[in-house]
Amino acid sequence: MPSYILQFNADTPKEEQEKVKKSVLDKGGKILHEYALMGGFSFELPADHIQTLDAFPCVQNVEADSAVSTQ
């Protein structure tokens, strides 16, 4: 399953964040890590379900997770 990173809008209430996480889990996904400082989380989700997150106005950005290097 592909991995993604999701970032919420800065003013997103905790209740709305939980709805998005529940949607990921309900569609067969898995929460991998929560990022408190940036207001988001990483997760795995079948690729054919990723577009369903566009329905949440509190989602600022979703991008594929990838390795980052400094070299």
PyMOL Python script that loads the backbone (N, CA, C, O; Angstrom):
from pymol import cmd

cmd.read_pdbstr("""\
ATOM      1  N   MET A   1       0.849  -1.179   0.000  1.00  0.00           N
ATOM      2  CA  MET A   1       0.000   0.000   0.000  1.00  0.00           C
ATOM      3  C   MET A   1       0.893   1.240   0.000  1.00  0.00           C
ATOM      4  O   MET A   1       1.880   1.284   0.734  1.00  0.00           O
ATOM      5  N   PRO A   2       0.566   2.237  -0.803  1.00  0.00           N
ATOM      6  CA  PRO A   2       1.360   3.470  -0.825  1.00  0.00           C
ATOM      7  C   PRO A   2       1.239   4.253   0.488  1.00  0.00           C
ATOM      8  O   PRO A   2       0.218   4.183   1.172  1.00  0.00           O
ATOM      9  N   SER A   3       2.289   4.994   0.827  1.00  0.00           N
ATOM     10  CA  SER A   3       2.303   5.849   2.017  1.00  0.00           C
ATOM     11  C   SER A   3       2.151   7.303   1.611  1.00  0.00           C
ATOM     12  O   SER A   3       2.631   7.721   0.557  1.00  0.00           O
ATOM     13  N   TYR A   4       1.477   8.070   2.458  1.00  0.00           N
ATOM     14  CA  TYR A   4       1.211   9.482   2.202  1.00  0.00           C
ATOM     15  C   TYR A   4       1.429  10.292   3.472  1.00  0.00           C
ATOM     16  O   TYR A   4       1.463   9.746   4.575  1.00  0.00           O
ATOM     17  N   ILE A   5       1.577  11.601   3.301  1.00  0.00           N
ATOM     18  CA  ILE A   5       1.603  12.545   4.414  1.00  0.00           C
ATOM     19  C   ILE A   5       0.486  13.547   4.179  1.00  0.00           C
ATOM     20  O   ILE A   5       0.358  14.106   3.090  1.00  0.00           O
ATOM     21  N   LEU A   6      -0.320  13.768   5.208  1.00  0.00           N
ATOM     22  CA  LEU A   6      -1.441  14.702   5.134  1.00  0.00           C
ATOM     23  C   LEU A   6      -1.195  15.842   6.107  1.00  0.00           C
ATOM     24  O   LEU A   6      -0.746  15.622   7.232  1.00  0.00           O
ATOM     25  N   GLN A   7      -1.492  17.068   5.670  1.00  0.00           N
ATOM     26  CA  GLN A   7      -1.383  18.239   6.533  1.00  0.00           C
ATOM     27  C   GLN A   7      -2.738  18.920   6.598  1.00  0.00           C
ATOM     28  O   GLN A   7      -3.393  19.136   5.578  1.00  0.00           O
ATOM     29  N   PHE A   8      -3.154  19.261   7.835  1.00  0.00           N
ATOM     30  CA  PHE A   8      -4.414  19.966   8.048  1.00  0.00           C
ATOM     31  C   PHE A   8      -4.211  21.474   7.946  1.00  0.00           C
ATOM     32  O   PHE A   8      -3.096  21.970   8.109  1.00  0.00           O
ATOM     33  N   ASN A   9      -5.300  22.202   7.674  1.00  0.00           N
ATOM     34  CA  ASN A   9      -5.280  23.654   7.802  1.00  0.00           C
ATOM     35  C   ASN A   9      -4.964  23.988   9.253  1.00  0.00           C
ATOM     36  O   ASN A   9      -5.303  23.219  10.153  1.00  0.00           O
ATOM     37  N   ALA A  10      -4.324  25.117   9.488  1.00  0.00           N
ATOM     38  CA  ALA A  10      -3.846  25.482  10.821  1.00  0.00           C
ATOM     39  C   ALA A  10      -4.945  25.535  11.881  1.00  0.00           C
ATOM     40  O   ALA A  10      -4.689  25.213  13.041  1.00  0.00           O
ATOM     41  N   ASP A  11      -6.143  25.926  11.513  1.00  0.00           N
ATOM     42  CA  ASP A  11      -7.216  26.115  12.495  1.00  0.00           C
ATOM     43  C   ASP A  11      -8.169  24.918  12.598  1.00  0.00           C
ATOM     44  O   ASP A  11      -9.288  25.068  13.089  1.00  0.00           O
ATOM     45  N   THR A  12      -7.751  23.752  12.148  1.00  0.00           N
ATOM     46  CA  THR A  12      -8.632  22.583  12.129  1.00  0.00           C
ATOM     47  C   THR A  12      -8.848  22.040  13.539  1.00  0.00           C
ATOM     48  O   THR A  12      -7.886  21.679  14.219  1.00  0.00           O
ATOM     49  N   PRO A  13     -10.112  21.979  13.985  1.00  0.00           N
ATOM     50  CA  PRO A  13     -10.400  21.418  15.316  1.00  0.00           C
ATOM     51  C   PRO A  13     -10.047  19.929  15.387  1.00  0.00           C
ATOM     52  O   PRO A  13     -10.063  19.229  14.375  1.00  0.00           O
ATOM     53  N   LYS A  14      -9.733  19.467  16.578  1.00  0.00           N
ATOM     54  CA  LYS A  14      -9.368  18.069  16.807  1.00  0.00           C
ATOM     55  C   LYS A  14     -10.461  17.120  16.316  1.00  0.00           C
ATOM     56  O   LYS A  14     -10.158  16.047  15.794  1.00  0.00           O
ATOM     57  N   GLU A  15     -11.733  17.506  16.480  1.00  0.00           N
ATOM     58  CA  GLU A  15     -12.849  16.648  16.064  1.00  0.00           C
ATOM     59  C   GLU A  15     -12.818  16.400  14.551  1.00  0.00           C
ATOM     60  O   GLU A  15     -13.082  15.288  14.095  1.00  0.00           O
ATOM     61  N   GLU A  16     -12.496  17.438  13.782  1.00  0.00           N
ATOM     62  CA  GLU A  16     -12.416  17.297  12.323  1.00  0.00           C
ATOM     63  C   GLU A  16     -11.225  16.423  11.926  1.00  0.00           C
ATOM     64  O   GLU A  16     -11.314  15.626  10.993  1.00  0.00           O
ATOM     65  N   GLN A  17     -10.119  16.579  12.638  1.00  0.00           N
ATOM     66  CA  GLN A  17      -8.947  15.744  12.369  1.00  0.00           C
ATOM     67  C   GLN A  17      -9.281  14.270  12.600  1.00  0.00           C
ATOM     68  O   GLN A  17      -8.867  13.407  11.826  1.00  0.00           O
ATOM     69  N   GLU A  18     -10.023  13.991  13.657  1.00  0.00           N
ATOM     70  CA  GLU A  18     -10.400  12.610  13.966  1.00  0.00           C
ATOM     71  C   GLU A  18     -11.308  12.025  12.887  1.00  0.00           C
ATOM     72  O   GLU A  18     -11.220  10.833  12.591  1.00  0.00           O
ATOM     73  N   LYS A  19     -12.177  12.842  12.296  1.00  0.00           N
ATOM     74  CA  LYS A  19     -13.047  12.368  11.208  1.00  0.00           C
ATOM     75  C   LYS A  19     -12.221  11.924  10.000  1.00  0.00           C
ATOM     76  O   LYS A  19     -12.524  10.910   9.371  1.00  0.00           O
ATOM     77  N   VAL A  20     -11.178  12.689   9.685  1.00  0.00           N
ATOM     78  CA  VAL A  20     -10.319  12.343   8.547  1.00  0.00           C
ATOM     79  C   VAL A  20      -9.571  11.044   8.842  1.00  0.00           C
ATOM     80  O   VAL A  20      -9.488  10.165   7.983  1.00  0.00           O
ATOM     81  N   LYS A  21      -9.028  10.922  10.049  1.00  0.00           N
ATOM     82  CA  LYS A  21      -8.317   9.696  10.421  1.00  0.00           C
ATOM     83  C   LYS A  21      -9.249   8.493  10.365  1.00  0.00           C
ATOM     84  O   LYS A  21      -8.855   7.426   9.894  1.00  0.00           O
ATOM     85  N   LYS A  22     -10.472   8.654  10.837  1.00  0.00           N
ATOM     86  CA  LYS A  22     -11.452   7.563  10.798  1.00  0.00           C
ATOM     87  C   LYS A  22     -11.741   7.164   9.355  1.00  0.00           C
ATOM     88  O   LYS A  22     -11.886   5.978   9.057  1.00  0.00           O
ATOM     89  N   SER A  23     -11.826   8.138   8.466  1.00  0.00           N
ATOM     90  CA  SER A  23     -12.062   7.849   7.054  1.00  0.00           C
ATOM     91  C   SER A  23     -10.930   6.999   6.475  1.00  0.00           C
ATOM     92  O   SER A  23     -11.180   6.057   5.723  1.00  0.00           O
ATOM     93  N   VAL A  24      -9.694   7.333   6.825  1.00  0.00           N
ATOM     94  CA  VAL A  24      -8.542   6.552   6.363  1.00  0.00           C
ATOM     95  C   VAL A  24      -8.659   5.108   6.857  1.00  0.00           C
ATOM     96  O   VAL A  24      -8.475   4.166   6.087  1.00  0.00           O
ATOM     97  N   LEU A  25      -8.964   4.945   8.136  1.00  0.00           N
ATOM     98  CA  LEU A  25      -9.074   3.603   8.710  1.00  0.00           C
ATOM     99  C   LEU A  25     -10.242   2.828   8.114  1.00  0.00           C
ATOM    100  O   LEU A  25     -10.122   1.633   7.843  1.00  0.00           O
ATOM    101  N   ASP A  26     -11.368   3.500   7.911  1.00  0.00           N
ATOM    102  CA  ASP A  26     -12.563   2.852   7.350  1.00  0.00           C
ATOM    103  C   ASP A  26     -12.337   2.346   5.927  1.00  0.00           C
ATOM    104  O   ASP A  26     -13.007   1.415   5.481  1.00  0.00           O
ATOM    105  N   LYS A  27     -11.397   2.960   5.221  1.00  0.00           N
ATOM    106  CA  LYS A  27     -11.127   2.568   3.833  1.00  0.00           C
ATOM    107  C   LYS A  27      -9.962   1.584   3.731  1.00  0.00           C
ATOM    108  O   LYS A  27      -9.412   1.370   2.651  1.00  0.00           O
ATOM    109  N   GLY A  28      -9.594   0.990   4.864  1.00  0.00           N
ATOM    110  CA  GLY A  28      -8.542  -0.028   4.861  1.00  0.00           C
ATOM    111  C   GLY A  28      -7.148   0.511   5.059  1.00  0.00           C
ATOM    112  O   GLY A  28      -6.171  -0.214   4.867  1.00  0.00           O
ATOM    113  N   GLY A  29      -7.034   1.783   5.443  1.00  0.00           N
ATOM    114  CA  GLY A  29      -5.729   2.394   5.649  1.00  0.00           C
ATOM    115  C   GLY A  29      -5.190   2.164   7.043  1.00  0.00           C
ATOM    116  O   GLY A  29      -5.835   1.536   7.883  1.00  0.00           O
ATOM    117  N   LYS A  30      -3.998   2.682   7.275  1.00  0.00           N
ATOM    118  CA  LYS A  30      -3.318   2.533   8.556  1.00  0.00           C
ATOM    119  C   LYS A  30      -2.597   3.840   8.873  1.00  0.00           C
ATOM    120  O   LYS A  30      -1.848   4.353   8.041  1.00  0.00           O
ATOM    121  N   ILE A  31      -2.821   4.384  10.076  1.00  0.00           N
ATOM    122  CA  ILE A  31      -2.110   5.585  10.521  1.00  0.00           C
ATOM    123  C   ILE A  31      -0.713   5.150  10.962  1.00  0.00           C
ATOM    124  O   ILE A  31      -0.574   4.243  11.782  1.00  0.00           O
ATOM    125  N   LEU A  32       0.314   5.793  10.420  1.00  0.00           N
ATOM    126  CA  LEU A  32       1.691   5.418  10.737  1.00  0.00           C
ATOM    127  C   LEU A  32       2.310   6.307  11.801  1.00  0.00           C
ATOM    128  O   LEU A  32       2.982   5.814  12.707  1.00  0.00           O
ATOM    129  N   HIS A  33       2.090   7.615  11.700  1.00  0.00           N
ATOM    130  CA  HIS A  33       2.701   8.563  12.637  1.00  0.00           C
ATOM    131  C   HIS A  33       1.905   9.858  12.630  1.00  0.00           C
ATOM    132  O   HIS A  33       1.407  10.287  11.589  1.00  0.00           O
ATOM    133  N   GLU A  34       1.790  10.480  13.805  1.00  0.00           N
ATOM    134  CA  GLU A  34       1.122  11.782  13.887  1.00  0.00           C
ATOM    135  C   GLU A  34       2.169  12.867  14.089  1.00  0.00           C
ATOM    136  O   GLU A  34       3.107  12.695  14.867  1.00  0.00           O
ATOM    137  N   TYR A  35       2.007  13.985  13.386  1.00  0.00           N
ATOM    138  CA  TYR A  35       2.939  15.109  13.452  1.00  0.00           C
ATOM    139  C   TYR A  35       2.252  16.293  14.119  1.00  0.00           C
ATOM    140  O   TYR A  35       1.526  17.043  13.467  1.00  0.00           O
ATOM    141  N   ALA A  36       2.479  16.458  15.418  1.00  0.00           N
ATOM    142  CA  ALA A  36       1.814  17.508  16.182  1.00  0.00           C
ATOM    143  C   ALA A  36       2.250  18.903  15.729  1.00  0.00           C
ATOM    144  O   ALA A  36       1.418  19.804  15.624  1.00  0.00           O
ATOM    145  N   LEU A  37       3.530  19.089  15.461  1.00  0.00           N
ATOM    146  CA  LEU A  37       4.021  20.421  15.101  1.00  0.00           C
ATOM    147  C   LEU A  37       3.476  20.917  13.771  1.00  0.00           C
ATOM    148  O   LEU A  37       3.157  22.099  13.636  1.00  0.00           O
ATOM    149  N   MET A  38       3.366  20.036  12.795  1.00  0.00           N
ATOM    150  CA  MET A  38       2.865  20.480  11.492  1.00  0.00           C
ATOM    151  C   MET A  38       1.366  20.270  11.344  1.00  0.00           C
ATOM    152  O   MET A  38       0.768  20.718  10.365  1.00  0.00           O
ATOM    153  N   GLY A  39       0.752  19.587  12.315  1.00  0.00           N
ATOM    154  CA  GLY A  39      -0.688  19.361  12.244  1.00  0.00           C
ATOM    155  C   GLY A  39      -1.067  18.398  11.146  1.00  0.00           C
ATOM    156  O   GLY A  39      -1.767  18.766  10.202  1.00  0.00           O
ATOM    157  N   GLY A  40      -0.608  17.167  11.263  1.00  0.00           N
ATOM    158  CA  GLY A  40      -0.928  16.176  10.249  1.00  0.00           C
ATOM    159  C   GLY A  40      -0.513  14.789  10.672  1.00  0.00           C
ATOM    160  O   GLY A  40      -0.211  14.548  11.841  1.00  0.00           O
ATOM    161  N   PHE A  41      -0.497  13.870   9.713  1.00  0.00           N
ATOM    162  CA  PHE A  41      -0.106  12.498   9.999  1.00  0.00           C
ATOM    163  C   PHE A  41       0.334  11.796   8.725  1.00  0.00           C
ATOM    164  O   PHE A  41       0.004  12.215   7.616  1.00  0.00           O
ATOM    165  N   SER A  42       1.088  10.718   8.908  1.00  0.00           N
ATOM    166  CA  SER A  42       1.444   9.864   7.775  1.00  0.00           C
ATOM    167  C   SER A  42       0.581   8.619   7.857  1.00  0.00           C
ATOM    168  O   SER A  42       0.170   8.194   8.937  1.00  0.00           O
ATOM    169  N   PHE A  43       0.315   8.043   6.690  1.00  0.00           N
ATOM    170  CA  PHE A  43      -0.595   6.904   6.652  1.00  0.00           C
ATOM    171  C   PHE A  43      -0.390   6.096   5.387  1.00  0.00           C
ATOM    172  O   PHE A  43       0.203   6.565   4.416  1.00  0.00           O
ATOM    173  N   GLU A  44      -0.891   4.876   5.416  1.00  0.00           N
ATOM    174  CA  GLU A  44      -0.962   4.027   4.229  1.00  0.00           C
ATOM    175  C   GLU A  44      -2.424   3.927   3.843  1.00  0.00           C
ATOM    176  O   GLU A  44      -3.297   3.847   4.707  1.00  0.00           O
ATOM    177  N   LEU A  45      -2.694   3.932   2.537  1.00  0.00           N
ATOM    178  CA  LEU A  45      -4.064   3.847   2.039  1.00  0.00           C
ATOM    179  C   LEU A  45      -4.022   3.305   0.616  1.00  0.00           C
ATOM    180  O   LEU A  45      -3.169   3.713  -0.172  1.00  0.00           O
ATOM    181  N   PRO A  46      -4.931   2.389   0.273  1.00  0.00           N
ATOM    182  CA  PRO A  46      -4.974   1.944  -1.121  1.00  0.00           C
ATOM    183  C   PRO A  46      -5.107   3.150  -2.058  1.00  0.00           C
ATOM    184  O   PRO A  46      -5.903   4.054  -1.805  1.00  0.00           O
ATOM    185  N   ALA A  47      -4.333   3.155  -3.123  1.00  0.00           N
ATOM    186  CA  ALA A  47      -4.273   4.302  -4.036  1.00  0.00           C
ATOM    187  C   ALA A  47      -5.633   4.704  -4.590  1.00  0.00           C
ATOM    188  O   ALA A  47      -5.862   5.883  -4.862  1.00  0.00           O
ATOM    189  N   ASP A  48      -6.535   3.750  -4.760  1.00  0.00           N
ATOM    190  CA  ASP A  48      -7.841   4.091  -5.331  1.00  0.00           C
ATOM    191  C   ASP A  48      -8.749   4.827  -4.352  1.00  0.00           C
ATOM    192  O   ASP A  48      -9.843   5.242  -4.733  1.00  0.00           O
ATOM    193  N   HIS A  49      -8.321   4.999  -3.094  1.00  0.00           N
ATOM    194  CA  HIS A  49      -9.133   5.722  -2.111  1.00  0.00           C
ATOM    195  C   HIS A  49      -8.577   7.108  -1.770  1.00  0.00           C
ATOM    196  O   HIS A  49      -9.227   7.866  -1.049  1.00  0.00           O
ATOM    197  N   ILE A  50      -7.407   7.445  -2.267  1.00  0.00           N
ATOM    198  CA  ILE A  50      -6.759   8.698  -1.860  1.00  0.00           C
ATOM    199  C   ILE A  50      -7.585   9.930  -2.224  1.00  0.00           C
ATOM    200  O   ILE A  50      -7.567  10.909  -1.479  1.00  0.00           O
ATOM    201  N   GLN A  51      -8.301   9.912  -3.334  1.00  0.00           N
ATOM    202  CA  GLN A  51      -9.094  11.073  -3.758  1.00  0.00           C
ATOM    203  C   GLN A  51     -10.251  11.371  -2.809  1.00  0.00           C
ATOM    204  O   GLN A  51     -10.764  12.490  -2.802  1.00  0.00           O
ATOM    205  N   THR A  52     -10.674  10.387  -2.006  1.00  0.00           N
ATOM    206  CA  THR A  52     -11.789  10.618  -1.081  1.00  0.00           C
ATOM    207  C   THR A  52     -11.440  11.657  -0.019  1.00  0.00           C
ATOM    208  O   THR A  52     -12.338  12.256   0.572  1.00  0.00           O
ATOM    209  N   LEU A  53     -10.162  11.877   0.229  1.00  0.00           N
ATOM    210  CA  LEU A  53      -9.756  12.862   1.233  1.00  0.00           C
ATOM    211  C   LEU A  53      -9.974  14.293   0.752  1.00  0.00           C
ATOM    212  O   LEU A  53      -9.983  15.222   1.560  1.00  0.00           O
ATOM    213  N   ASP A  54     -10.150  14.480  -0.549  1.00  0.00           N
ATOM    214  CA  ASP A  54     -10.434  15.813  -1.094  1.00  0.00           C
ATOM    215  C   ASP A  54     -11.772  16.358  -0.602  1.00  0.00           C
ATOM    216  O   ASP A  54     -12.005  17.565  -0.659  1.00  0.00           O
ATOM    217  N   ALA A  55     -12.642  15.491  -0.124  1.00  0.00           N
ATOM    218  CA  ALA A  55     -13.965  15.913   0.344  1.00  0.00           C
ATOM    219  C   ALA A  55     -13.898  16.653   1.679  1.00  0.00           C
ATOM    220  O   ALA A  55     -14.881  17.273   2.086  1.00  0.00           O
ATOM    221  N   PHE A  56     -12.769  16.599   2.359  1.00  0.00           N
ATOM    222  CA  PHE A  56     -12.631  17.253   3.658  1.00  0.00           C
ATOM    223  C   PHE A  56     -12.007  18.638   3.476  1.00  0.00           C
ATOM    224  O   PHE A  56     -10.840  18.737   3.094  1.00  0.00           O
ATOM    225  N   PRO A  57     -12.763  19.712   3.743  1.00  0.00           N
ATOM    226  CA  PRO A  57     -12.211  21.064   3.568  1.00  0.00           C
ATOM    227  C   PRO A  57     -11.065  21.385   4.524  1.00  0.00           C
ATOM    228  O   PRO A  57     -10.305  22.321   4.278  1.00  0.00           O
ATOM    229  N   CYS A  58     -10.929  20.626   5.606  1.00  0.00           N
ATOM    230  CA  CYS A  58      -9.866  20.886   6.581  1.00  0.00           C
ATOM    231  C   CYS A  58      -8.506  20.358   6.127  1.00  0.00           C
ATOM    232  O   CYS A  58      -7.490  20.656   6.756  1.00  0.00           O
ATOM    233  N   VAL A  59      -8.473  19.579   5.043  1.00  0.00           N
ATOM    234  CA  VAL A  59      -7.214  19.019   4.543  1.00  0.00           C
ATOM    235  C   VAL A  59      -6.537  20.046   3.638  1.00  0.00           C
ATOM    236  O   VAL A  59      -7.075  20.430   2.599  1.00  0.00           O
ATOM    237  N   GLN A  60      -5.356  20.478   4.050  1.00  0.00           N
ATOM    238  CA  GLN A  60      -4.604  21.458   3.265  1.00  0.00           C
ATOM    239  C   GLN A  60      -3.819  20.788   2.146  1.00  0.00           C
ATOM    240  O   GLN A  60      -3.765  21.297   1.026  1.00  0.00           O
ATOM    241  N   ASN A  61      -3.205  19.636   2.454  1.00  0.00           N
ATOM    242  CA  ASN A  61      -2.306  19.022   1.487  1.00  0.00           C
ATOM    243  C   ASN A  61      -2.169  17.527   1.760  1.00  0.00           C
ATOM    244  O   ASN A  61      -2.135  17.099   2.914  1.00  0.00           O
ATOM    245  N   VAL A  62      -2.091  16.742   0.697  1.00  0.00           N
ATOM    246  CA  VAL A  62      -1.767  15.314   0.780  1.00  0.00           C
ATOM    247  C   VAL A  62      -0.717  15.040  -0.287  1.00  0.00           C
ATOM    248  O   VAL A  62      -0.895  15.394  -1.452  1.00  0.00           O
ATOM    249  N   GLU A  63       0.373  14.412   0.119  1.00  0.00           N
ATOM    250  CA  GLU A  63       1.409  14.079  -0.857  1.00  0.00           C
ATOM    251  C   GLU A  63       1.984  12.704  -0.559  1.00  0.00           C
ATOM    252  O   GLU A  63       1.929  12.221   0.572  1.00  0.00           O
ATOM    253  N   ALA A  64       2.527  12.094  -1.574  1.00  0.00           N
ATOM    254  CA  ALA A  64       3.154  10.785  -1.409  1.00  0.00           C
ATOM    255  C   ALA A  64       4.363  10.912  -0.494  1.00  0.00           C
ATOM    256  O   ALA A  64       5.160  11.840  -0.630  1.00  0.00           O
ATOM    257  N   ASP A  65       4.492   9.986   0.429  1.00  0.00           N
ATOM    258  CA  ASP A  65       5.640   9.953   1.327  1.00  0.00           C
ATOM    259  C   ASP A  65       6.831   9.407   0.546  1.00  0.00           C
ATOM    260  O   ASP A  65       6.685   8.486  -0.258  1.00  0.00           O
ATOM    261  N   SER A  66       7.994   9.974   0.783  1.00  0.00           N
ATOM    262  CA  SER A  66       9.192   9.509   0.084  1.00  0.00           C
ATOM    263  C   SER A  66      10.419   9.746   0.947  1.00  0.00           C
ATOM    264  O   SER A  66      10.381  10.529   1.897  1.00  0.00           O
ATOM    265  N   ALA A  67      11.488   9.077   0.618  1.00  0.00           N
ATOM    266  CA  ALA A  67      12.746   9.249   1.341  1.00  0.00           C
ATOM    267  C   ALA A  67      13.341  10.609   1.008  1.00  0.00           C
ATOM    268  O   ALA A  67      13.254  11.085  -0.124  1.00  0.00           O
ATOM    269  N   VAL A  68      13.943  11.220   2.011  1.00  0.00           N
ATOM    270  CA  VAL A  68      14.593  12.520   1.841  1.00  0.00           C
ATOM    271  C   VAL A  68      16.053  12.360   2.238  1.00  0.00           C
ATOM    272  O   VAL A  68      16.361  11.765   3.271  1.00  0.00           O
ATOM    273  N   SER A  69      16.954  12.892   1.412  1.00  0.00           N
ATOM    274  CA  SER A  69      18.371  12.823   1.760  1.00  0.00           C
ATOM    275  C   SER A  69      19.011  14.192   1.585  1.00  0.00           C
ATOM    276  O   SER A  69      18.481  15.060   0.892  1.00  0.00           O
ATOM    277  N   THR A  70      20.150  14.364   2.221  1.00  0.00           N
ATOM    278  CA  THR A  70      20.869  15.633   2.125  1.00  0.00           C
ATOM    279  C   THR A  70      22.038  15.545   1.156  1.00  0.00           C
ATOM    280  O   THR A  70      22.745  16.532   0.954  1.00  0.00           O
ATOM    281  N   GLN A  71      22.248  14.414   0.570  1.00  0.00           N
ATOM    282  CA  GLN A  71      23.376  14.219  -0.343  1.00  0.00           C
ATOM    283  C   GLN A  71      22.905  14.020  -1.750  1.00  0.00           C
ATOM    284  O   GLN A  71      23.721  13.840  -2.655  1.00  0.00           O
TER     285      GLN A  71
END
""", "prot")
cmd.dss("prot")
cmd.show_as("cartoon", "prot")
cmd.util.cbc("prot")
cmd.orient("prot")
